[in-house]
Amino acid sequence: MSIRTGVLLSLAALGAPAWAQTCQPSAVTPYLNINGTSPWAVRASASLNAGSRVVLGPQPLQGSWSWSGCGTSGSSREQAIKLSASCTATATYTNSCGAKTVQNYTFTVAPAPAANVAKYIMVDQFGYQPNRKKIAVLRLPKVGYDSNEFYWPQQLQVVNSLNGSVVYTFWPRDWNELKTDPSSGDQVWWFDFSQVTTPGTYEIVDPAANQRSARFEIGDNVYRDVLIQAVRSFYYQRAGQTKSAGNAGAGWADAASHLKAGQDTQARRFLDKNNANTARDLRGGWYDAGDLNKYSSWAAGYVQDLLDAYSQNPTVWTDDFNIPESRNGIPDLLDEVKWGLDWLVRMQNSNGSVLSIVGVSHASPPSAATGPSYYGDASTSATLAVAAAYAHGAKVFGGLNNTAMKNYAADLLTRARNAWNWAAANPNVVFRNNDEASGTQGLGAGQQETDDAGRKQLRLFAAIKLFAATGEATYRDYVDAHYTEEPLMGSWYISPFNAGSASNLLYYASLPGATASIASAIRTRYVEQWARPDYGGWGAVDAQRDPYRAYLSDYTWGSNGAKGLAGTLFANESYYGINSRSADEVADAASDYLHYLHGVNPFGKVYLTNMVSFGAEKSVNQIFHTWFTDGSAQWDSAATSTYGPAPGILVGGPNYNQWNWDDRCPGISAACGTSRPTPPWGQPPQKSYLDFNDGWPLNSWPISENSNGYQTAYIRLLARFVK
């Protein structure tokens, strides 16, 4: 035996300290992410709702692992678990020399919600910033499907959910002398607990009636995880993109769609299907909504909305949203925008015109689609809409400290000019898709073509974005000659339903070099109209017109998107420095629209899909979408399917007058049932919603389908309240 070997054996026998031994345990860094979809965080504990999904992925990457607790098992380093109760997961790591390290993950799990949670006491289920106004809405249903129920509030408590302590007690106050609100069919009370500012987890409790709200957080940045999921919805909507388990989460992993023979890389002209010479590479882009088609004009609008969200809140946008481009040095929101712009680049012809649409086949999951892809001809409306997107992209990407992106911006600007010039020379080229009279039936679903007034508006918007990108008088002069044709100026009208027009005019008024008198006229008119007592802005706030504190004149198709736009109309005042009220009043008015979408509504429901893992106790379970289709064992419902729809997608929302079952029901199909479901049928406007995704003959899409347009309206508003 050598002297060295003998010494080592002696040290081991004597219980020598670790520094004297050759095999020592390795340090372990605990990583986890929520639902497999959020950024990885160095954390060994979390507080979550029952039903939340978590992925554990401690490091180092080499060596072997064993697990126990919380449903973990086996030797895989990454463990995906679904939590039903508080527990501790234990990871034992063995390094290459055999030394072991133990790492615990501790989870505090709130119990599953009781049946009466958020039934009568409504709060923002994600939470409130400490110094913002906080008002819970309490409801006694008088009209509608729940009118046989009864609740009369007593003195209320704000309770710390973690330790049960009561931190505030007070009485609610009547809304509108307890008159029944026609928009919701409810009598309502408001409970102001704004003085509770200490960060923590809380709920509103009525001990006398045994009722409580959903839990919520108070904190400086309660919406950040929500924003990440809302933005990631565009990643799930990408066509031609592999969704890996690492980025998409195991539940929504899918191969790249529409890249088979005859699909997007070889798309043919719809009106000349048999001509192989018409084949174009039109891969990429986003599925527009619940259908998987891709529409140029609408995608151009989404690009501009997301660019606005970036420009108006640049510090919010980090590089860690867990998409394929994360950590490339460019904010992930701009990576997502570039995905959309890259597709719009492929849609442009060499003469500057832009193709209108790509119609694709449908399947669940999208990668299973096998049918051919076809495109529609170029049109003036598509070309003008995309010109604006190119120009807006050129301005934003050109402002990055990145040579490749500056070159990209220069190309976009050239394309914008070419598109503008083609549209000027061809002002009335129309292409109607899915239109029997035009020979295009079956190409796409929604009708993307507009009318003469729509083309004029798109030309104005393109001029605004080109002026912003170039500062050239040609574009400014066009704006100055035509801005009075917009509703804000021409018909003295502003509402969420023309918010895009008003916001574009305000943007022009903010630009260096804009004609000063016109910029002043736009700002003055905006403030005047949004303050009118008979409109839906400050007049509705002052009159406390909506018991749920987020007034909307009409609950039509896409009402949730309109809520996001309404909130932005308030927030615009602060961003553009034209406040008619204090900054706090503006922020409170705008955030009330978020609170509505986050649960302060007659259903007490977060109108985003599958958000239990991110703090919501009651969120949307079903959505009308080709992928997350009715009857799917994996994706139909967050409540009953293996995974449900991907998280963070804003559903269309209450629709008072544009939903009905097939007019041949009930005789046409057993799927009709014997009568229309109530809700949504026969309800007050705010109750004209149902969490369902049935296709024909119940036709859920006017209520439960998503749209990238709803999503961008929500993201723009939400980002203003994120740090």
N, C-alpha and C positions, 0 to 999 in steps of 0.2 A: 504494500500500500504506500502511495506517495505521501510525503509530508503534507501537501496541500489538501489531498483528499481526507486525510486523517483529521486535520484541523476543522474542515467543514463538517464532518460527521460529529465531531465533538461539540461544535457550536450548536448544531441542530439538536443534539441530545440535551444540551443545557438550556434549551429555549432561547437561543440567541435572538437579538433584536432584528427587525426586518431589514435594516440597512446592511446587516452582515450576511444576509442570505441572497442567493443568486436569483431566486424566483419570487417576484413580488407582485401583489395584486395591481391591476391597472385601474386608472381613474375611469369612471363612467360618467358621461354627460347625458342627462335625461332630456329627450325630445318628445314632444307630442303635437299633434294637430287635431282639430275638431272635424269629424266627419270625413277625414281624408281629403278635405277640399281647401282648408285654410293654410296659411303659412306655418311652417314648422317653428315652434317656440321652445326655448330651453326652459322647461317647466316640469315639476314632479308632482303637481297637484292642480286640481281644478274643481270648481263648483258648477254643476250642470243640472239640467232637467232630466227627469226619468225619461228613458228612450233615446237619450243622446248617444251619438256614435263618436268614438275617439280612436285615433291611430297612435300607437306607441312605437317609437323608433329610436331607442337609445344608441349611443355610439361609445366605443369605436366600431368600425365596420368589420374588422377581422375578429376571429375568435368564435366561441360558441355560446349559445344562450339556452337557458331553460326558464320556464315561467310558471306562475301559479297565481290564482286569485282573479276576481273580476271577469271571469270567463276566458282568461288567457290560457294558452296551452302550447305544448310542442316546443320546437327549437328555432322557430323563425325569429329573426331579430325584430321584425315589425309585427305588431299584433293589432288587429282591428277588433274592437269590442263594442258592444251595445250595453249601456249601463241601465240597470233597473233599480239599484239601491246603492247606498254608500259602501265603499269597499276599498281594499288596498291590493294592487297588483305588484307582485314581487318578481323582478328579473334577476337571475343569477348569471353573471358573465364569467366565463372561463377563458383566460388568455392562453397564448401559445405554450407557456411553460407550466400550465396547470393551476395557476393561482386564481382564486375566485373573488369576485366583487358582487355585493348585493345592492341593488337599487330598487327602492320602493316608489310606486306611484299611488298617491292617495286621492280619492275622489269623494267629494261630498255631493250626494245626489238628492235633489229636492223630489218629493213624492210626485207621482202622477197626479194631474189636476183632478179635483173632484168635479162632479157633474155640474155644480153650481158656480164653478170658477168663471169669472168674467161673464156671467149671465145677466147681471143687473148693474155691476160696478165696473166701469170701463176705464182702462189706463193704457198708456203707451207701454207695451210689454217689453220693449227693449230698454226704455228708461228716459231719464231727463237729465239735462245738464244742471249743475247745482244752482246757478243764479237765474235760470229761466223760470217763467211762470209754469206752475204745475196744477192742472185742474182735472180731477176725475169727473166723469159723467155718469150719473146714476139714472136708471130708466124704469118707468112703469109702462109696459106696453098696453096701449089702448085700441089700436087698429092694426090688423094684420094677423099673420098665422099664430102669433103668440098672445093674442089679446085676452085669452082666458087666464093668463098668469097674473100674479099680483106681487108687488114689492113696494113697501113704503119705508123709506130709510129712516133710521134713528141716528143718534150721535155716532160718528165714525171715528175710527182709530187708524193712524199710520203705524204699522207694526214692523219692527225689524225681523225679517224672515229667518235670520240665522240664530237669533237668541230669544225671540218672542217678546222682546221688550216693546212697550208702547211709547213712541217718541212724540206723538202729537194727537190731540183729541179735539174735535170741533164738530159743529153741525153743518150740513150742506144747506145751500140756499136754492130757492125755487128759480127755475128758468121760466121767464115769460108768464108769471103768475099761474104756473102749472097748466097752461093751455096746451091742448094736444097739438103737437107739431105735425103738419100735413106731410112733410117730406119723409118722416120716419114713423109716424103713427104712435109716437111715444110722448108721455109726460116726463119731464126731465128735471133733475137737480144738478147743481155744480158744487163740487167739494174742492176748495182751494187749499192746497197744502204746500204752497210756494215757500213757506218759511222753513221747510225741511230741506236742508242743504248738505248735510253730512253724507259723504259717499258711503254707499252700502246697498244692500238688497232689502226691499220693502214690499209690503202689500197693504191695500186698504181693506179694513175689516169692519163689518157691521155686526158686532157681537149679538145684539138683540135679535136680529133676523137670521143669524148664522150664514151670512153671505160675505164673500171676499172677492177682491179683484185678482187678476193675475199678478204674479211677482214682477218686479221691475227694478232696475238699477238706478241709482243716482251717482253720477260721475262725470268727469270732464270729457270723456271720449267714449260714451256708451254706444255710439253708432258705428264705430270703425269696423268691427267684424261684419256688421250688416252691409256696409258699403262694399266690402271686399266680395261678399257673396253676390250682391246685386251686379257688380261689374263682371264677375266671373260668369254670369249668365250668358254673356256674349261668347265666351269660350265654348260653352255647350251648344251654342247656335252656329258654330263654325262649320262650314261645309269643306270637305277635303282635308280635314285636320284629324290626325290621330289623337284620341283622348286616352292617354295612358292612365293606369291606375294611380300613378304617383301624382299626376296633375288633376285628374278628374275625380279621384276617389274610386274605390273598387266597384261601387255600385253603378257608376256611370262611365266606366271605361268602354271605349268603342274604337274600332278601326276607322280609318279615314273613309268618309262616304263619297259616293258619286265620282269615283276615279276608275271605274271599270270601263271596258271597251264601249264606246258610243256614249259615254257619259260626259262629264264636264270638260275633260281635256280634249274631247272630240265632239263638242256640241255642234249640232247642225241648225241651220235656219229653219224655223218652223214652217214657213211658207214654201220651202223647197227641200223637204225632208230626205228625198232620195238622192240628193246631189252631194256626194262626198266632198266636192270642192268647197262647200260652204262651212266645213268643219273649222271650229275655233277652239283655242284653249281658254276656257272661261272658268277654270277651277277657282276655288276659294270663296270668299264672301261669307255672309251670314244667312242662315234660314231666317226668313222674315218674321215669322210668328209661329203658330202651331202648324202651319203648312211649311214645307221645306223649300219653297220657291225663293228666288232672289230677284228683287226689284230695284232697278238702278236709282230711280228718283227717291224712293223711300230710304234706301241705304245711304244715299248722299245726305239726307236729313239726319240720320243717326250719327254719321261721322261728324257733322257740324255740331250737334248737340253735345257729343262727347268732347269735342275740342273746346267748346264753351266751358264745360265742366272742368276741364284741365286749366284753361286760361284764367278762370275766375277763382280758382282755389289751388294754385300750383303746388303749395307745400304739402297738400294732402296725398299727392300721388307718388307712392314709393314703388320700389322695384321688386316687391316680394309678395305678389298676389297669387303665387303658385300656378302660373301659366307657363307654357313651354319657354317663353322669352324672358322669364324672371331672371334677375341678376345679370342682365346684359348691359347695364349702365343707362337704360332708358326707362322712364316710368312706365309701369305695366299698362296704364290706361292708354298711353300713346302707342304701345305695342299693339293693343287691341284695335285702336283706330287705324293703324297701318295695315292690319289684316284686311279691314274693310276697304281702305283706299287702294291696296294692291289689286283687289278684285275690280274696282272701278277703273283702274288703269287698263286692265285686260279688256274691259268692255268698250274702250274707245277705239274708233276706227281711225285710219291714217288721215282722213280728211277733217278730223276734229269732232265729228259726231259721235254719239254714245248710244250703244244698244240699250234697249228698254228693259229687258227681262230675260232671265234664264228659268225655264220651267223644268222641273226634275221629277223623278219618280219618288215614291214615298214608301217607307217601311219602318218597322220598329225592331231593333235600333236602326238608325239611318244608314249604317254601313251595309245593311241587308238589302237596300234598294238596288234593283238590277236593271230597271228600265232606262231608256235613252234620255239624254238631255237635249233640249231645244231652246233656241234664243229667238227673241222678237227683234224686229228691225229697229233702227235708230229713230229717235223722235226728238222734236224740239224741246219738249218738256224734260225728258231724261237728260238731254245735253246741257240744258241750263242748270238743272239741279246739280249735276255732277260738276259743272264748271265752278259753282260756288264751293263745293266740297274740295276740289283740287286747290282752289285759291286759299281757302281757309287752312287746309293742310300745309300749303307752302309757307304761310305766315308763321304757323306754330312750329313746324319742324325746322324751318329756317332759323328760328330763334334759339335752337339748341346748340350747345357747345360740342358739336359732333360733326366731323367733316362728311361722313357718309350721309347723315341726315340732311345736311345743307345741300348736298348734291341731289338728294331725293327731292328736297323742296324746290330746287331749281327746275327739275323735270316736271313736277306738279304744276308749277306756275306756267310753264310753256304749254302744257296740256290745257290749263284753264283758259289761256288766251285763245288757243285754237278752237276750243269748244264755244267760247263766246262768239268768235268770228263766224263759225259755221251756223250757229243759231241766228245770228243777225242776218245772214244771207238766206236762211231757211226758217222763217218765223212761224210757220204753220204746218210742219210735218207731224202728222198724228199717227200713233200706232196703238190700237185698242186690242188688248189681249183678252183671251177667254170670251170672245164676242162672236156669236154665230154669224151676224151680218158681215163681219170682217173676215170670216174664214179662219178664225183663230180659237174657236171653242176648244177648251182643254189645255190651253197654254196658260199655266198659272191658275190662281184662284181669284184674289182681289184684283180690281181694275185699277191699274196704276196710271192710266192716262187722265189728263185734266182737260179743262176747257180754256177758252180764250183768256178769261180773267186769270185763271191759274197760271197760264204761260206768261202773262204780263208780270204777275207777282214773282215768279221764278226768275225772270230776267232782272227785276229790281234787286232781288236778293243776291244774284250773281254779281251784279254791279257793285253792291256794297262790299262783298267779300273780295272782289278784285281791286277795288279802291283801297281796302285795308291792306292788301298784300303789296300793292305797287305805289300807292299815293298819286296815281296818274289822273289827270283832270278829265280824261274821256269818261271814266267810270263815275267820278264824282258828279259830272254834269248830267249823266243819265239819272243818277239818284235824285239830284235836285229838280229835274224836270218831271219826275214821276212819283215822288214820295207822297204827294197829296192824294194819290189814288188808293192808298191803303186805308183800311177801316178807321184806324186811330185818327187820321187826319181828314179823310174824305167824308166819313159818315159819323165822326165823333163817337166811336164805339170801341170799347176794350172789354175783353172777357177771356177766360181760359181757352175759349174756342177759337180765338185769333191771337193767342199769346205769341206764336212764332213771328207773326208780322210785327207786333208791337215791340218785341225784343230785338228784332233785326233793326228797326228804326232807331231804338235807343243805342244799339251798338254803333251804328253810323254816327250818331250824334256825339259819341265818345272819342271818335278817331281824330288824330292830329290832321289838320288840313280840311276837315269837314267845313262846309260853309257855315259860318258862325250863326247867322240869323236863322238858318234852317235847323241847325242843331238846337238852338234855343227854343224854337217853336215846337220841336218834337218833345223836348224835355218838359216844357210847360204843359203841353197837351196831355202828356202821359200822366203827370201829377193831377191835373184837373179831372181827367176822366176816371182815374182809379179812386179818386176821392168822392165821386158823385154819390149821393145818398141812395139813388135808385139802381146803382150798379152793384156788382158783386165784390167790390174791393173794400175800402175803408167804410163805405156806407153800411155794408153787411156786418162788419166788425162792430161799428158803433151801435148799430141797432140790435146786436146780439141775435142776428137773424137765424142762425143755425144752432140748434141745441148741442150738436156734436162739434161745433166750433170750427168748421171747415166748409163754409158755404159754397154751394154749387147750384146754379140756377136750374140745371137739368141733369138728370141721371140717365144718360144715353150710353150707347155702345162705347166702351173704353172710359167709363167715368173715373176710374182710378188714375188713368193717365191725365185726365183733365184736372184732377186734384193736385197732381204734381206741378202742372203748369200754373194753376192758381197760386200755389205757394211761391213759385218763382216770380210771379208778377209782383208780389210783395217784396221779395228779397232783392229784386232789381233796384228798388229805390236806394237801398244801402250800397249796393255794388257800384251803381253809377252816380252816387253822391247827390241824389235828388230827393232826399227824405222829406216827406211832408209830416212825419212823426219822428219820435226819438228812435235811436238805434235799437233800444230794447223793445219798443212797441213793434217795430218792423220784424225783429227776430221772433217775437212771440207769435205774431200773426202768421208768419211763414211756417214756423214749426208746428202750429196747430194742424196743418195739412199732413205733416209727417205723422203726428199723433193719430189722426184719423186712419191712415194707412197701416199704422202699427197697432190698432186695436180699439181706438176710441170711435167706435161705430156700433150700430144696433146689434151686430152679431158678436161683438167682442172678439173679433178675429183679425189676426195679422194677415193682410192681403198679399203676403209673399209665401211661396211654396216652401214647405219642409224646413221650417226654421226652429224646430224644437231644440236642436243642438246648439243654437245660437241665442237662446234666451226666451223664445216665444212659447207660451203654454198652449196657445190655440192659433195655429197658422193653417194656411190653405193646404189641403191634402191632395186635391185633384185639379188637373188643368187640362184643357182641351189642346192636345199636342200629339203630332204623329208618333213621336218617340214614346211619350208617357201616356200611352193610349188606354182607353177603357178596356178592361179585361186582362191587361198584362199582369202576370204573376209577379213580375219584378218591379214595375214602374207605375202601375195604375194609381195607387193611393199611398200616401205616406202613412196612413193609419193602418192599412191592411196588407199592403204588398211588401215584398222583401226590402225594397229601397224607396219606392215612391219617386216622384219627379225630382230632378236636381234642385238644390236649394237656391233661394234668393230670386225667384222669378215672379214679377208682379202680374197678378191675374187681372183680367179686364174689369171686373167689378159689377156693381148693381146696374141693371139696365131696365128702365121702367117701361119702355114702349117699343123695343126692338127685338124682343124674344117671344117665340111661340113654338109649340111643337108643330110637326108637319100638319098642315091644315086638313089632311085626310084622316088624321087620328080621330078616334081610337081604332077605327075599323081597318086601317091599312096594315097594322102590325101589332103583334102581341107585346112588343117592346114599348108601345105607347103607354100601356097600363090603361086604367079605366078613366083617368082624368089627369089634367095637367098637374105637375108637382107644385105645391104651394108651401113655401116659396119655391121659385121666384114669381109664379103667376099670381095675379090679383093682389099684389102687395103695394104699400106705399113705396115711393121711389127708392129710399135708402134700404129697404128690405127686399128689393127685387133682385136677389142674389141667391144662388145655391152652390154649394161646394160639390160640383159634379162634373163629369167629362163625357157624358153619353153623346154618341154621334147620332146619326139619323135613327129614329124619327124624333128624338127629344131635342136634338140640335142645340147642344150646350154652348156652341162657340160664341154667340153674341154676349155671353156672360163670362165664361171661364177660359177663353182663349187668351194667350199672351200676345204681346206685340213688342218688338224692339223699340217702337216709338213710346209706348207706355214706360218702358224700362229707362229710356234716356231721360224722360221727363222726371222720373223719380230720382235717378242718379244725380241730375243737376241740382235738385233741391236738397237731397240728403247730404251731398258733399259740403254744403255750406255750414253744416253743423258737425263736421268731423275735423279732428286735428291730426 
